[in-house]
Amino acid sequence: MAGHSNFSESTEAVLNLVCSFCGKPCRSKTESELHTKRTGHTEFTDKTLEAVKPISLEVPKGDVDMEEADGASSSNQSEEMVVPEVDQKLLEELEGMGFPKAKATRALHFSGNVSLEAAVNWAVEHEDDTDIEEMPKVPVNRKTVAPSLSPEEVKIKAQELRERARKKKEEEDKRMEREREKERIRVSKELLEAKRIEEENERKRLLAFRKAEKEEERRAREKIRQKLEEDKAERRRKLGLPPVDPDSAKPSTPVVEEKKSSLPVRPATKADQMRDYLRSLKQNHKDDEAKVKTAFNTLLTYVKNAAVNPNEEKFRKIRLTNATFQARVGALKGGIEFLELCGFEKVEGGEFLFLPRDKVDMAVLSSAGTELNSAINNPFFGVL
């Protein structure tokens, strides 16, 4: 017997907890927590019920002495702790990365000597541990090296890591592609909307132009009608007939109030300026309709020749002192100005009108031809 006679009663239950990692037995929760703190092993197998045996109050003296000796031997053996063996190659790599040896050894041991990445992750996760800088210790009579993976398992693990990285990159690429596609759709919608607005504005301008033309024709007809009424009244006066009552002669037509256009005033284009010059030319010579028509036809010939033969200089050069030109166009106000709008320039001291080859604009010449045809064929052109 040990001869001890002073005992205190313990309220902590006696257990039989065996470490699943190194096999160390622990008789209480306190011992298991101390073991976890020293080694990092957290999994225990509870074999308390397996160890329960009938209690005999009569214990042989020899058995007691042997039990005490075994307990002392187990206690001494459990107190002998050594540094666990780890993968030296991984240890050197960790030290090369700046990890202290104790910290690197602890990280490799508790991460299972699997890989450098696992050890680094463990060290980062346990950075705040109080014993992170202490060299780990394990019992000498237990296996100290954690089971490492075989080369085939290492390859499989590396392949899994690469596969996860590849999938993550594919997902990121798909997300970026979706973002780019959304941006392309947004820009396309903006361009289509801008084009639609531009086409709508152009349509409104054309409608306003056609409305103005119709209004001009209506006013011209009304002026002609008034002129006819005046001539008719004059003939009745000369014949001695009583004048016609304007109220009875005037057809009962509904009065249409003229609406002002709400469209914004746009700057005059070359076509508008050409039309103004032709209208001015006709109004200035309204008493000589044949002369005006000859001038319009002559201008149309000049414009057509320049458009059809742009590379021949003779069709792009007009002598201002030519008697025929002066009689048909030059002497009429607005004729030379119309040609200058088409691109003709006065050269050689004002003796010639010349259209340089690099200034031949087919669109301008086409607009000029359109305006001249309208002036020639529209009987109401320039009446007002």
ABEGO torsion letter per residue (X at the ends): XAGBABBBBBABBBBBBBBAAAGBBBABAAAAAAAAAAAGBABBBBAAAAABBBBBABBBAAAAAAAAAAAAAAAAAAABBBBBBBBAAAAAAAAAAGBBAAAAAAAAAAAGGABAAAAAAAAAAAAABAAAABBBBBBAABBABBBBBBAAAAAAAAAAAAAAAAAAAAAAAAAAAAAAAAAAAAAAAAAAAAAAAAAAAAAAAAAAAAAAAAAAAAAAAAAAAAAAAAAAAAAAAAAGBBBBBAAAABBBBBBBBBBBBABBBBBBBAAAAAAAAAAAAAAAAAABAAAAAAAAAAAAAAAAAAAABAABAAAABBBAABAAAAAAAAABBGAAAAAAAAGBBBBGGGABBBBBAAABBAAAAAAAAAAAAAAAABAABGAX
